[in-house]
Amino acid sequence: MNTAQRDIDLPSPLMTSESDSFARLTIVERKPQIIRQVIEDNNYPPEILQALETFRQEIAGRPIGLLEGQSSDVAFWNRELAAYRGKTWLQMPWYLAESFFYRCLLEAVRYFEPGPWKGHDPFGRRKRRQERIAVEWLAKNGRPLAVLEPKEGFETLLHSCLWGNRADLSNYTVRVEVQAGLQARQERCYILVDHTQEVHALLSGGLQRLDVVNDNAGLELLFDLAMVDGFFRQGWVQKVVFHLKDRPFFVSDAMPQDIRALISLLQGASEAGTKKLGLRLHEYLAEKRLILRTDPFWTTCLMFRRLTPPLRAELARSDLVVLKGDVNYRRLLDDRHWPPTTPLGDIAAYFPSPFVVLRTLKGEIVAGLKPGQAEAVAAQDPTWLIDGQWGIIQLIDSHRAFKNAI
């Protein structure tokens, strides 16, 4: 029986009830702060402001309220929350609490209801600001992204995508400058699992299709796009599929409209290299070499072990899937207390294709470390699991190895 089937062997989930945990902190401090910022950033009418205040009070200690209304996903969420009826937000599995928070927030701001606020992104103002900052930064500092010597250029692109993940608007505990990501070699000491060369060997051999499960808009998304542009120009990949959110999620998670807004800014840049990047990206979209897709799964509380059959089949068509960020990593590991030396390939044997994780650590969960490595890093940096200082580039290619053995 493989790992994907041994549900009885899964360790306990990270819970918001764990005292002094980062999971608890997200509910007690981070989520109310997000509500306050949504109020500051949007000119909502009194009835929405009252709904947000009621929601804030519920998080502070009231029992979890189930969803109401006619949205197609109401039954799904209420079914997933049924086991926690009567409990508070500090008595839930961490990822369930976080994902349900964003669904409830959209309910409060009338995101799904007919009217002037239908489809209005409550985080849009912050995303647009981050996009402008990203394009301005690229125009001034992006020269290394244009260098695509086969080895050094690849490291620059891949590591920029890794360290760009530090730019997360939902996580106010991370204050590390993402620009350091371009200094690939100086940052290598902070990569706890580094499969850079293995990923390079895989890509340089040529792939028909690369899938990217994106994370944050803004600078991280810019690095994602620059990486794809580099791979296309190098001739390593024929087609790239971006998997994006179909609604606002975790504040800065990227949606298709965020991609289009960023490419538009790049096209309008005054700096020649930045403008050319935008024009190439626009052409990739027009030629359908770069494809933007959404799936309701990405904004649910489901772990990757519960991938829907259509999405599983879609990912199985990929030669390599790039999983970006902390939340995707948590879902890959079921958001559970795995011993840090547990092999990632054993935990995620269920995943339908080869994958590489690009993640900076912003949650109390990790796998695939060497014996004693976690203890050594903890002695050096007591907050290493959550402060965004450390990263991992983990490639799991067991599917390809299996196919080659047949």
Sine and cosine of phi, psi and omega as CSV:
sin_phi,cos_phi,sin_psi,cos_psi,sin_omega,cos_omega
0.00,0.00,0.78,-0.62,-0.06,-1.00
-0.99,0.10,0.11,-0.99,-0.07,-1.00
-0.87,0.50,-0.59,0.81,-0.06,-1.00
-0.90,0.44,-0.39,0.92,-0.05,-1.00
-0.99,-0.11,-0.27,0.96,-0.11,-0.99
-1.00,0.01,0.88,0.47,-0.03,-1.00
-0.87,0.49,-0.47,0.88,-0.02,-1.00
-0.91,0.41,-0.38,0.93,-0.03,-1.00
-1.00,0.01,-0.05,1.00,-0.01,-1.00
-0.92,0.39,0.70,-0.72,0.07,-1.00
-0.94,0.35,0.10,-1.00,-0.05,-1.00
-0.94,0.35,0.53,-0.85,0.01,-1.00
-0.97,0.26,0.40,-0.92,0.16,-0.99
-0.92,0.39,0.77,-0.64,-0.09,-1.00
-0.88,-0.47,0.55,-0.84,0.09,-1.00
-0.94,0.34,-0.23,0.97,0.00,-1.00
-0.99,0.14,-0.13,0.99,-0.04,-1.00
-0.96,0.29,0.88,-0.47,-0.06,-1.00
-0.89,0.45,0.60,-0.80,0.04,-1.00
0.87,0.49,0.34,0.94,0.00,-1.00
-1.00,-0.07,0.36,-0.93,0.09,-1.00
-0.92,0.40,-0.54,0.84,0.04,-1.00
-0.86,0.51,-0.71,0.71,0.01,-1.00
-0.92,0.40,-0.65,0.76,-0.01,-1.00
-0.86,0.51,-0.61,0.79,-0.02,-1.00
-0.88,0.48,-0.57,0.82,-0.01,-1.00
-0.99,0.15,-0.67,0.74,-0.08,-1.00
-0.95,0.31,-0.62,0.78,-0.11,-0.99
-0.89,-0.45,-0.76,0.65,-0.16,-0.99
-0.94,0.35,-0.70,0.72,-0.07,-1.00
-0.92,0.38,-0.70,0.72,0.10,-0.99
-0.86,0.50,-0.57,0.82,0.03,-1.00
-0.91,0.41,-0.62,0.78,0.04,-1.00
-0.89,0.45,-0.66,0.75,0.04,-1.00
-0.87,0.49,-0.70,0.72,0.01,-1.00
-0.88,0.48,-0.65,0.76,-0.03,-1.00
-0.95,0.32,-0.56,0.83,0.09,-1.00
-0.88,0.48,-0.66,0.75,0.04,-1.00
-0.90,0.44,-0.67,0.74,-0.01,-1.00
-0.91,0.41,-0.56,0.83,-0.15,-0.99
-1.00,0.01,-0.15,0.99,-0.10,-0.99
-0.74,-0.67,0.62,-0.79,-0.01,-1.00
-1.00,0.02,0.89,0.45,-0.07,-1.00
-0.97,0.25,0.52,-0.86,0.06,-1.00
-0.96,0.27,0.20,-0.98,-0.08,-1.00
-0.82,0.57,-0.61,0.79,-0.06,-1.00
-0.92,0.39,-0.56,0.83,0.06,-1.00
-0.96,0.27,-0.64,0.77,0.06,-1.00
-0.86,0.51,-0.63,0.78,0.03,-1.00
-0.92,0.38,-0.64,0.77,0.03,-1.00
-0.89,0.45,-0.63,0.77,0.04,-1.00
-0.92,0.39,-0.63,0.78,0.03,-1.00
-0.92,0.40,-0.65,0.76,0.06,-1.00
-0.88,0.47,-0.66,0.76,0.03,-1.00
-0.90,0.44,-0.67,0.74,0.03,-1.00
-0.87,0.49,-0.65,0.76,0.02,-1.00
-0.92,0.39,-0.58,0.82,0.04,-1.00
-0.89,0.46,-0.71,0.70,0.00,-1.00
-0.87,0.48,-0.56,0.83,-0.07,-1.00
-0.93,0.37,-0.24,0.97,0.04,-1.00
0.30,-0.95,-0.08,1.00,0.01,-1.00
-0.99,0.14,0.30,-0.95,0.08,-1.00
-0.88,0.48,0.50,-0.87,0.01,-1.00
-0.90,0.43,0.77,-0.64,0.05,-1.00
-1.00,-0.06,0.64,-0.77,0.04,-1.00
-0.99,0.16,0.29,-0.96,-0.02,-1.00
-0.98,0.19,0.46,-0.89,0.11,-0.99
-0.81,-0.59,0.01,-1.00,0.06,-1.00
0.99,-0.15,-0.09,-1.00,-0.15,-0.99
-0.96,-0.29,0.09,1.00,-0.01,-1.00
-0.87,0.50,0.54,-0.84,-0.12,-0.99
-0.91,0.41,-0.34,0.94,-0.06,-1.00
-0.99,-0.15,0.06,1.00,-0.05,-1.00
-0.87,0.50,-0.72,0.69,-0.03,-1.00
-0.88,0.47,-0.64,0.77,0.02,-1.00
-0.86,0.50,-0.79,0.62,-0.05,-1.00
-0.90,0.44,-0.67,0.74,-0.01,-1.00
-0.91,0.41,-0.53,0.85,0.07,-1.00
-0.93,0.37,-0.68,0.73,0.01,-1.00
-0.92,0.39,-0.50,0.87,-0.03,-1.00
-1.00,0.01,-0.10,1.00,-0.12,-0.99
-0.84,0.55,-0.62,0.78,-0.04,-1.00
-0.93,0.36,-0.22,0.97,-0.05,-1.00
-0.91,-0.41,0.29,0.96,0.05,-1.00
-0.86,0.50,0.75,-0.66,-0.02,-1.00
1.00,0.04,-0.18,0.98,0.02,-1.00
-1.00,-0.01,0.24,-0.97,0.02,-1.00
-0.99,-0.15,0.08,-1.00,0.01,-1.00
-0.93,0.38,-0.21,0.98,0.05,-1.00
-0.99,-0.17,0.42,0.91,0.05,-1.00
-0.68,-0.73,0.57,0.82,-0.11,-0.99
-0.78,-0.62,0.38,-0.92,0.23,-0.97
-0.86,0.51,0.64,-0.77,-0.16,-0.99
-0.86,0.51,-0.77,0.64,-0.06,-1.00
-0.93,0.37,-0.58,0.82,0.08,-1.00
-0.86,0.50,-0.70,0.72,0.01,-1.00
-0.89,0.45,-0.70,0.71,-0.04,-1.00
-0.92,0.39,-0.72,0.69,-0.03,-1.00
-0.92,0.39,-0.63,0.78,0.02,-1.00
-0.93,0.37,-0.52,0.85,0.07,-1.00
-0.82,0.57,-0.73,0.68,-0.04,-1.00
-0.94,0.35,-0.55,0.84,0.07,-1.00
-0.92,0.40,-0.66,0.75,0.03,-1.00
-0.92,0.38,-0.60,0.80,0.03,-1.00
-0.88,0.47,-0.69,0.72,0.03,-1.00
-0.90,0.43,-0.56,0.83,0.07,-1.00
-0.90,0.44,-0.69,0.73,-0.04,-1.00
-0.91,0.42,-0.57,0.82,-0.05,-1.00
-1.00,-0.04,0.21,0.98,0.09,-1.00
0.89,0.45,0.57,0.82,-0.05,-1.00
-0.89,0.45,-0.54,0.84,-0.08,-1.00
-0.99,-0.15,-0.12,0.99,-0.11,-0.99
-1.00,-0.01,0.60,-0.80,0.09,-1.00
-0.84,0.54,0.64,-0.77,-0.01,-1.00
0.67,-0.74,-0.10,-0.99,-0.11,-0.99
-0.92,0.39,-0.32,0.95,-0.05,-1.00
-0.98,-0.21,0.04,1.00,0.03,-1.00
-0.90,0.43,0.82,-0.57,0.02,-1.00
0.97,0.24,0.09,1.00,0.02,-1.00
-0.98,0.19,0.84,-0.54,-0.01,-1.00
-0.97,0.24,0.92,-0.39,0.00,-1.00
-0.92,0.40,-0.27,0.96,0.01,-1.00
-0.97,-0.26,0.10,1.00,-0.11,-0.99
-0.86,0.52,-0.65,0.76,-0.03,-1.00
-0.87,0.50,-0.69,0.73,-0.01,-1.00
-0.94,0.35,-0.60,0.80,0.04,-1.00
-0.89,0.45,-0.71,0.70,-0.01,-1.00
-0.88,0.48,-0.62,0.78,0.03,-1.00
-0.90,0.44,-0.70,0.72,0.00,-1.00
-0.90,0.43,-0.58,0.82,0.04,-1.00
-0.91,0.42,-0.68,0.73,0.02,-1.00
-0.89,0.45,-0.69,0.73,0.03,-1.00
-0.88,0.48,-0.66,0.75,-0.04,-1.00
-0.89,0.46,-0.72,0.69,-0.03,-1.00
-0.93,0.38,-0.65,0.76,0.05,-1.00
-0.89,0.45,-0.65,0.76,0.01,-1.00
-0.90,0.44,-0.69,0.73,-0.01,-1.00
-0.88,0.48,-0.66,0.75,-0.01,-1.00
-0.88,0.47,-0.51,0.86,-0.04,-1.00
-1.00,-0.05,-0.54,0.84,-0.19,-0.98
-0.81,-0.59,0.06,1.00,-0.20,-0.98
-1.00,0.05,0.18,0.98,-0.01,-1.00
-0.79,0.61,-0.68,0.74,-0.01,-1.00
-0.86,0.51,-0.46,0.89,-0.01,-1.00
-0.94,0.33,-0.31,0.95,0.03,-1.00
-1.00,0.07,-0.18,0.98,-0.02,-1.00
-1.00,0.06,0.89,-0.45,-0.02,-1.00
-0.80,-0.60,0.73,0.69,0.24,-0.97
-0.88,0.47,0.66,-0.75,-0.23,-0.97
-0.74,0.67,-0.63,0.78,-0.08,-1.00
-0.99,-0.15,-0.83,0.55,-0.06,-1.00
-0.90,0.44,-0.66,0.75,0.02,-1.00
-0.90,0.44,-0.62,0.79,0.03,-1.00
-0.89,0.46,-0.71,0.71,0.01,-1.00
-0.87,0.49,-0.66,0.75,0.01,-1.00
-0.86,0.51,-0.72,0.69,-0.03,-1.00
-0.92,0.40,-0.74,0.67,-0.06,-1.00
-0.92,0.40,-0.69,0.73,-0.05,-1.00
-0.96,0.28,-0.49,0.87,0.11,-0.99
-0.90,0.43,-0.64,0.77,0.06,-1.00
-0.91,0.42,-0.59,0.80,0.05,-1.00
-0.91,0.42,-0.84,0.55,-0.12,-0.99
-0.96,0.27,-0.35,0.94,0.12,-0.99
-0.88,0.48,-0.37,0.93,0.02,-1.00
-0.92,0.38,-0.18,0.98,0.10,-1.00
-0.92,0.39,-0.40,0.92,-0.06,-1.00
-0.99,0.14,1.00,0.05,-0.11,-0.99
-0.79,-0.61,0.93,-0.37,-0.06,-1.00
-0.95,0.31,-0.25,0.97,0.00,-1.00
-1.00,0.04,-0.16,0.99,-0.11,-0.99
-0.87,-0.50,0.99,-0.12,-0.07,-1.00
-1.00,0.09,0.04,1.00,0.05,-1.00
-1.00,0.07,-0.24,0.97,-0.05,-1.00
-1.00,-0.10,0.86,-0.51,-0.03,-1.00
-0.78,-0.63,0.44,0.90,-0.03,-1.00
-1.00,0.10,0.67,-0.74,0.00,-1.00
-0.95,0.32,0.82,-0.57,-0.03,-1.00
-0.97,0.26,-0.34,0.94,-0.04,-1.00
-0.86,0.51,-0.43,0.90,0.00,-1.00
-0.89,0.45,-0.26,0.97,-0.01,-1.00
-0.88,0.48,-0.44,0.90,0.02,-1.00
-0.96,0.29,-0.32,0.95,0.06,-1.00
-1.00,0.07,0.93,0.36,-0.20,-0.98
-0.82,0.57,-0.74,0.67,-0.11,-0.99
-0.94,0.34,-0.59,0.81,0.03,-1.00
-0.92,0.38,-0.43,0.90,-0.04,-1.00
-1.00,-0.01,-0.14,0.99,-0.12,-0.99
-0.86,0.51,-0.49,0.87,-0.04,-1.00
-0.92,0.39,-0.27,0.96,0.00,-1.00
-0.99,-0.10,0.01,1.00,0.02,-1.00
-1.00,-0.04,0.93,-0.36,-0.13,-0.99
-0.97,0.25,-0.59,0.81,0.12,-0.99
-0.80,-0.60,0.89,-0.46,-0.16,-0.99
-0.82,-0.57,0.99,-0.13,0.03,-1.00
-0.97,-0.24,0.56,0.83,-0.02,-1.00
-0.83,0.56,-0.74,0.67,-0.06,-1.00
-0.93,0.38,-0.58,0.81,0.04,-1.00
-0.92,0.39,-0.64,0.77,0.05,-1.00
-0.92,0.40,-0.65,0.76,0.04,-1.00
-0.87,0.50,-0.70,0.71,0.00,-1.00
-0.88,0.47,-0.64,0.77,-0.01,-1.00
-0.92,0.40,-0.73,0.68,-0.05,-1.00
-0.95,0.32,-0.67,0.74,-0.05,-1.00
-0.92,0.40,-0.31,0.95,0.10,-0.99
-0.97,0.25,-0.22,0.98,0.04,-1.00
1.00,-0.10,0.80,-0.60,0.05,-1.00
-0.82,-0.57,0.63,-0.78,0.09,-1.00
-0.96,0.27,-0.68,0.73,-0.08,-1.00
-0.66,-0.76,0.75,-0.66,0.10,-0.99
-0.88,-0.48,0.76,-0.65,0.08,-1.00
-0.94,-0.33,0.61,-0.79,0.04,-1.00
-0.81,-0.59,0.86,-0.51,0.14,-0.99
-1.00,-0.04,0.99,-0.16,-0.18,-0.98
-0.96,0.28,0.27,-0.96,0.04,-1.00
-0.86,-0.51,-0.99,-0.16,-0.18,-0.98
-1.00,0.03,0.56,-0.83,0.18,-0.98
-0.96,0.26,0.03,-1.00,0.02,-1.00
0.99,0.11,-0.69,-0.72,-0.11,-0.99
-0.90,0.43,-0.63,0.78,0.02,-1.00
-0.88,0.47,-0.70,0.72,0.02,-1.00
-0.89,0.45,-0.59,0.81,0.07,-1.00
-0.87,0.48,-0.69,0.72,0.04,-1.00
-0.91,0.42,-0.61,0.79,0.07,-1.00
-0.85,0.52,-0.72,0.69,-0.02,-1.00
-0.92,0.38,-0.64,0.77,0.03,-1.00
-0.90,0.43,-0.62,0.79,0.04,-1.00
-0.89,0.47,-0.73,0.69,0.00,-1.00
-0.88,0.47,-0.69,0.72,0.04,-1.00
-0.85,0.53,-0.69,0.73,0.02,-1.00
-0.89,0.46,-0.67,0.74,0.00,-1.00
-0.91,0.41,-0.65,0.76,0.05,-1.00
-0.89,0.46,-0.73,0.68,-0.06,-1.00
-0.92,0.40,-0.49,0.87,0.02,-1.00
-0.99,0.17,-0.25,0.97,-0.01,-1.00
0.99,0.15,0.33,0.94,-0.05,-1.00
-1.00,0.10,-0.42,0.91,-0.10,-0.99
-0.72,-0.69,0.63,-0.78,0.02,-1.00
-1.00,-0.08,-0.61,0.79,-0.04,-1.00
-0.60,-0.80,0.62,-0.78,0.04,-1.00
-0.81,-0.59,0.72,-0.69,0.06,-1.00
-0.91,-0.42,0.86,-0.51,0.11,-0.99
-1.00,-0.04,0.75,-0.66,0.07,-1.00
-0.96,-0.28,0.92,-0.40,-0.17,-0.99
-0.86,-0.51,0.19,-0.98,-0.02,-1.00
-0.99,0.17,0.55,-0.83,0.02,-1.00
-1.00,-0.03,0.00,1.00,-0.01,-1.00
-0.35,-0.94,0.27,-0.96,0.03,-1.00
-0.86,0.51,0.67,-0.74,-0.12,-0.99
-0.38,-0.92,0.71,-0.70,0.04,-1.00
0.76,0.65,0.65,0.76,0.08,-1.00
0.91,0.42,-0.92,0.38,-0.18,-0.98
-0.96,-0.29,0.17,0.99,0.01,-1.00
-0.87,0.49,0.64,-0.77,-0.15,-0.99
-0.99,0.16,0.68,-0.74,0.13,-0.99
-0.91,-0.42,0.24,-0.97,0.00,-1.00
-0.82,0.58,-0.63,0.78,-0.01,-1.00
-0.92,0.40,-0.44,0.90,0.07,-1.00
-0.94,0.34,-0.61,0.79,0.06,-1.00
-0.89,0.47,-0.74,0.67,-0.05,-1.00
-0.91,0.42,-0.63,0.78,0.03,-1.00
-0.90,0.44,-0.65,0.76,-0.01,-1.00
-0.93,0.37,-0.68,0.73,0.01,-1.00
-0.90,0.44,-0.61,0.79,0.04,-1.00
-0.88,0.47,-0.67,0.74,0.05,-1.00
-0.90,0.44,-0.65,0.76,0.03,-1.00
-0.89,0.46,-0.68,0.74,0.01,-1.00
-0.89,0.45,-0.52,0.85,-0.03,-1.00
-1.00,-0.01,0.06,1.00,-0.04,-1.00
-0.93,0.37,0.51,-0.86,0.02,-1.00
-0.99,0.13,-0.46,0.89,0.00,-1.00
-0.96,0.27,0.75,-0.66,-0.19,-0.98
-0.89,0.47,-0.71,0.70,-0.04,-1.00
-0.90,0.44,-0.64,0.77,0.02,-1.00
-0.91,0.42,-0.68,0.73,0.01,-1.00
-0.89,0.46,-0.68,0.73,0.00,-1.00
-0.89,0.45,-0.61,0.79,0.06,-1.00
-0.87,0.50,-0.72,0.69,0.02,-1.00
-0.87,0.49,-0.66,0.76,0.01,-1.00
-0.91,0.42,-0.65,0.76,0.03,-1.00
-0.90,0.43,-0.68,0.73,-0.01,-1.00
-0.90,0.44,-0.66,0.75,0.06,-1.00
-0.86,0.51,-0.63,0.77,0.01,-1.00
-0.93,0.37,-0.63,0.78,0.05,-1.00
-0.86,0.51,-0.66,0.75,0.02,-1.00
-0.90,0.44,-0.70,0.71,-0.03,-1.00
-0.90,0.44,-0.59,0.81,-0.01,-1.00
-0.99,0.11,-0.06,1.00,-0.05,-1.00
0.86,0.50,0.51,0.86,0.20,-0.98
-0.99,0.13,-0.55,0.84,0.15,-0.99
-0.95,-0.31,0.87,-0.49,-0.09,-1.00
-0.89,-0.46,0.74,-0.68,0.02,-1.00
-0.97,-0.25,0.83,-0.56,-0.01,-1.00
-0.75,-0.67,0.50,-0.87,0.13,-0.99
-0.83,-0.56,0.34,-0.94,0.09,-1.00
-0.47,-0.88,0.70,-0.71,-0.02,-1.00
-0.83,0.56,-0.40,0.92,-0.03,-1.00
-0.83,0.55,-0.63,0.78,-0.15,-0.99
-0.90,0.44,-0.35,0.94,0.00,-1.00
-0.93,-0.38,0.42,0.91,0.10,-1.00
-0.98,-0.18,-0.02,-1.00,0.07,-1.00
-1.00,-0.03,0.08,1.00,-0.10,-1.00
-0.97,0.24,0.63,-0.77,0.10,-0.99
-0.99,0.17,0.28,-0.96,-0.04,-1.00
-0.90,0.43,-0.36,0.93,0.09,-1.00
-0.87,0.49,-0.39,0.92,-0.03,-1.00
-0.95,-0.33,0.55,0.84,0.10,-1.00
-0.79,0.61,0.69,-0.73,0.03,-1.00
-0.93,0.37,0.49,-0.87,-0.02,-1.00
-0.81,0.59,-0.69,0.72,0.02,-1.00
-0.89,0.46,-0.66,0.75,-0.01,-1.00
-0.95,0.33,-0.61,0.79,0.07,-1.00
-0.86,0.51,-0.71,0.71,0.01,-1.00
-0.90,0.44,-0.61,0.79,0.02,-1.00
-0.90,0.44,-0.73,0.68,-0.01,-1.00
-0.93,0.37,-0.49,0.87,0.01,-1.00
-0.91,0.41,-0.32,0.95,0.02,-1.00
-0.98,0.20,-0.17,0.99,-0.09,-1.00
-1.00,0.09,0.57,-0.82,0.12,-0.99
-0.98,0.20,-0.45,0.89,0.03,-1.00
-0.34,-0.94,0.72,-0.69,0.07,-1.00
-0.94,-0.34,0.80,-0.60,0.09,-1.00
-0.99,-0.14,0.89,-0.46,0.02,-1.00
-0.98,-0.18,0.90,-0.43,-0.07,-1.00
-0.99,-0.11,0.72,-0.69,0.29,-0.96
1.00,-0.01,0.09,-1.00,-0.14,-0.99
-0.96,0.29,-0.68,0.74,-0.05,-1.00
-0.92,0.40,-0.67,0.74,0.06,-1.00
-0.88,0.47,-0.60,0.80,0.04,-1.00
-0.91,0.41,-0.67,0.74,0.01,-1.00
-0.89,0.46,-0.65,0.76,0.01,-1.00
-0.94,0.35,-0.53,0.85,0.06,-1.00
-0.90,0.43,-0.59,0.81,-0.02,-1.00
-0.99,-0.15,0.25,0.97,0.00,-1.00
0.89,0.45,0.20,0.98,-0.03,-1.00
0.80,0.60,0.75,0.66,-0.07,-1.00
-0.84,-0.54,0.26,-0.96,-0.08,-1.00
-0.99,0.15,0.93,0.36,0.06,-1.00
-0.96,0.27,0.62,-0.79,0.21,-0.98
-0.86,0.52,0.67,-0.74,-0.12,-0.99
-0.89,0.46,-0.28,0.96,0.02,-1.00
-1.00,-0.01,0.00,1.00,0.03,-1.00
-0.89,0.45,0.79,-0.61,0.00,-1.00
-0.89,0.46,0.75,-0.66,0.00,-1.00
-0.88,0.47,-0.60,0.80,0.01,-1.00
-0.89,0.46,-0.51,0.86,0.05,-1.00
-0.95,0.31,-0.67,0.74,-0.02,-1.00
-0.91,0.42,-0.70,0.72,-0.13,-0.99
-0.97,-0.24,0.54,0.84,0.02,-1.00
-0.88,0.47,-0.34,0.94,-0.01,-1.00
-0.96,0.28,-0.31,0.95,-0.14,-0.99
-0.91,0.41,0.66,-0.75,-0.22,-0.97
-0.99,0.15,0.01,1.00,-0.05,-1.00
-0.42,-0.91,0.26,-0.97,0.13,-0.99
-0.86,0.51,0.57,-0.82,-0.02,-1.00
-0.55,-0.83,0.40,-0.92,0.12,-0.99
-0.78,-0.63,0.70,-0.71,0.02,-1.00
-0.99,-0.16,0.80,-0.60,0.17,-0.99
-0.91,-0.42,0.96,-0.29,-0.16,-0.99
-0.55,-0.83,0.76,-0.65,0.26,-0.97
-1.00,-0.07,0.62,-0.78,-0.17,-0.99
-0.97,0.23,0.90,-0.43,0.03,-1.00
-0.68,-0.73,0.39,0.92,0.03,-1.00
-0.41,-0.91,0.47,-0.88,-0.16,-0.99
-0.99,0.16,0.90,0.44,-0.01,-1.00
-0.36,-0.93,0.69,-0.72,0.02,-1.00
-0.30,-0.95,0.44,-0.90,0.03,-1.00
-0.56,-0.83,0.30,-0.95,0.08,-1.00
0.99,0.10,0.24,0.97,0.03,-1.00
-0.99,0.11,0.33,-0.94,0.06,-1.00
-0.98,0.21,0.42,-0.91,0.05,-1.00
-0.83,0.56,0.76,-0.65,0.02,-1.00
1.00,0.09,-0.20,0.98,-0.06,-1.00
-0.92,0.38,-0.69,0.73,-0.01,-1.00
-0.88,0.47,-0.67,0.74,-0.02,-1.00
-0.92,0.40,-0.62,0.78,-0.01,-1.00
-0.92,0.38,-0.66,0.75,0.00,-1.00
-0.93,0.37,-0.64,0.77,0.01,-1.00
-0.88,0.47,-0.59,0.81,0.03,-1.00
-0.92,0.39,-0.53,0.84,0.01,-1.00
-0.98,0.17,-0.61,0.79,-0.08,-1.00
-0.59,-0.80,0.99,-0.13,-0.07,-1.00
-0.87,0.50,-0.40,0.92,-0.01,-1.00
-0.96,-0.26,0.46,0.89,-0.13,-0.99
-0.87,0.50,-0.48,0.87,-0.06,-1.00
-0.97,0.24,-0.28,0.96,-0.14,-0.99
-0.76,-0.65,-0.09,1.00,-0.17,-0.99
-1.00,-0.06,0.03,1.00,0.06,-1.00
0.96,0.26,0.10,1.00,-0.03,-1.00
-0.98,0.22,-0.50,0.86,-0.15,-0.99
-0.95,-0.32,0.44,-0.90,-0.03,-1.00
-0.64,-0.77,0.19,-0.98,0.06,-1.00
-0.64,-0.77,0.63,-0.77,0.17,-0.99
-0.83,-0.55,0.99,-0.11,-0.13,-0.99
-0.92,-0.40,0.88,-0.47,0.04,-1.00
-0.97,-0.24,0.79,-0.61,0.10,-1.00
-0.87,-0.49,0.94,-0.35,-0.13,-0.99
-0.86,-0.51,0.49,0.87,-0.08,-1.00
-0.90,0.44,-0.53,0.85,0.00,-1.00
-0.90,0.44,-0.69,0.73,0.01,-1.00
-0.91,0.41,-0.66,0.75,0.02,-1.00
-0.89,0.46,-0.62,0.78,0.01,-1.00
-0.91,0.41,-0.70,0.71,-0.02,-1.00
-0.89,0.46,-0.65,0.76,-0.02,-1.00
-0.92,0.38,-0.40,0.92,-0.02,-1.00
-0.99,0.15,-0.27,0.96,-0.04,-1.00
-0.98,0.22,0.00,0.00,0.00,0.00
